[in-house]
Amino acid sequence: FDIAALCRNKVVRETVIEELNRIADESKLKPFEYVKGVHLLHHEFTVENQGVTPTLNMRRDLLSTRYEEEIKALYRSMKDSAWFLKTPSTDDLQRLRGSAPEPASPLFSPLPPLTSSFSSINLRSLE
């Protein structure tokens, strides 16, 4: 089957969110730690595509630049969520990449805690 088409499928994305939030329930996570939206990729992060380093650490700086539009789209799609603060600015994305100072107030964070994490779920395992 077409993995790329599955990644774009709304039902698949909603199912992934439901499953992640079921695990969050079992783990007794706080509401702000729940997954609110996902962007699924049809490929894994590898050294060859520069998604990870040779020691398999995520290349967050490169990934946040590469997927900047997708990150912003996720924020735009969730504007009605109670936790939503604002669409990330260029400074916010630089902070995510580690190249800008943190905001002065720890009470205001334009990026919810888990949005800076990139994860890889292999949809091929569903075959």
C-alpha positions as CSV (number, residue, x, y, z in Angstrom):
1,F,0.0,0.0,0.0
2,D,1.0,3.7,-0.4
3,I,2.7,4.8,2.8
4,A,2.7,8.5,1.7
5,A,-1.1,8.4,1.1
6,L,-1.6,6.9,4.6
7,C,0.5,9.7,6.1
8,R,-1.8,12.3,4.5
9,N,-5.0,10.4,5.5
10,K,-7.0,12.3,8.2
11,V,-8.3,9.1,9.8
12,V,-4.8,7.7,10.1
13,R,-3.6,10.9,11.8
14,E,-6.6,10.9,14.2
15,T,-6.0,7.2,15.0
16,V,-2.3,8.0,15.8
17,I,-3.3,10.9,18.0
18,E,-5.9,8.7,19.8
19,E,-3.4,5.9,20.4
20,L,-0.7,8.3,21.7
21,N,-3.3,9.9,24.0
22,R,-4.4,6.5,25.3
23,I,-0.8,5.9,26.3
24,A,-0.7,9.3,27.8
25,D,-3.8,8.4,29.9
26,E,-2.2,5.2,31.1
27,S,1.0,7.1,31.9
28,K,-1.0,9.7,33.9
29,L,0.4,12.7,31.9
30,K,-0.8,16.2,32.5
31,P,-3.3,17.6,29.9
32,F,-0.6,19.9,28.3
33,E,1.5,16.8,27.7
34,Y,-1.1,15.2,25.4
35,V,-0.6,15.2,21.6
36,K,-2.8,17.8,19.9
37,G,-1.7,17.3,16.3
38,V,0.7,15.3,14.2
39,H,2.4,15.5,10.9
40,L,3.2,12.1,9.6
41,L,6.2,11.5,7.3
42,H,6.5,8.6,4.9
43,H,10.2,8.2,5.5
44,E,12.4,7.7,8.5
45,F,15.0,10.1,9.8
46,T,18.4,8.7,8.8
47,V,22.0,9.8,8.6
48,E,21.7,9.8,4.8
49,N,18.8,12.3,4.8
50,Q,20.4,14.2,7.6
51,G,17.5,13.6,10.1
52,V,19.9,12.2,12.6
53,T,23.6,12.4,13.4
54,P,26.0,9.4,13.0
55,T,25.3,8.8,16.8
56,L,21.6,8.7,16.0
57,N,20.7,12.0,17.8
58,M,17.9,14.0,16.2
59,R,19.1,17.0,14.2
60,R,16.4,19.3,15.7
61,D,18.0,22.4,14.2
62,L,17.9,21.1,10.7
63,L,14.5,19.4,11.1
64,S,12.8,22.5,12.5
65,T,14.1,24.4,9.5
66,R,13.1,21.7,7.0
67,Y,9.6,21.3,8.5
68,E,9.0,24.9,9.4
69,E,5.9,25.2,7.3
70,E,4.5,21.9,8.7
71,I,5.1,23.1,12.3
72,K,3.3,26.4,11.5
73,A,0.4,24.6,9.9
74,L,0.0,22.5,13.0
75,Y,-0.3,25.6,15.1
76,R,-2.7,27.2,12.7
77,S,-4.9,24.1,12.7
78,M,-5.1,24.1,16.5
79,K,-6.0,27.8,17.1
80,D,-9.2,26.8,18.9
81,S,-7.3,24.6,21.5
82,A,-7.2,26.0,25.0
83,W,-3.5,25.6,25.3
84,F,-2.8,27.4,22.0
85,L,-0.9,30.7,22.6
86,K,0.2,31.8,19.1
87,T,1.7,30.8,15.8
88,P,5.4,30.4,16.3
89,S,7.4,33.4,15.1
90,T,10.8,33.2,13.5
91,D,12.3,33.9,16.9
92,D,10.3,31.0,18.4
93,L,11.6,28.6,15.7
94,Q,15.2,29.9,16.3
95,R,14.7,29.1,20.1
96,L,13.5,25.6,19.1
97,R,16.8,25.3,17.0
98,G,18.8,26.5,20.0
99,S,20.0,29.7,18.3
100,A,18.0,32.4,20.1
101,P,17.7,33.4,23.8
102,E,14.9,32.1,25.9
103,P,11.9,34.4,26.5
104,A,12.2,36.6,29.6
105,S,9.2,35.2,31.3
106,P,9.1,31.5,32.2
107,L,5.3,31.8,32.4
108,F,5.0,32.5,28.7
109,S,6.3,29.9,26.3
110,P,5.2,30.3,22.7
111,L,5.9,26.7,22.0
112,P,4.1,24.1,24.2
113,P,6.7,21.7,25.8
114,L,6.3,18.7,23.5
115,T,6.1,20.5,20.1
116,S,9.9,20.7,20.0
117,S,10.1,16.9,19.9
118,F,10.4,15.0,16.7
119,S,9.4,11.4,16.7
120,S,9.5,8.7,14.1
121,I,6.7,6.2,13.8
122,N,7.3,3.5,11.2
123,L,4.0,3.0,9.3
124,R,5.6,0.1,7.5
125,S,5.0,-2.0,10.6
126,L,1.3,-1.7,9.9
127,E,1.7,-3.9,6.8
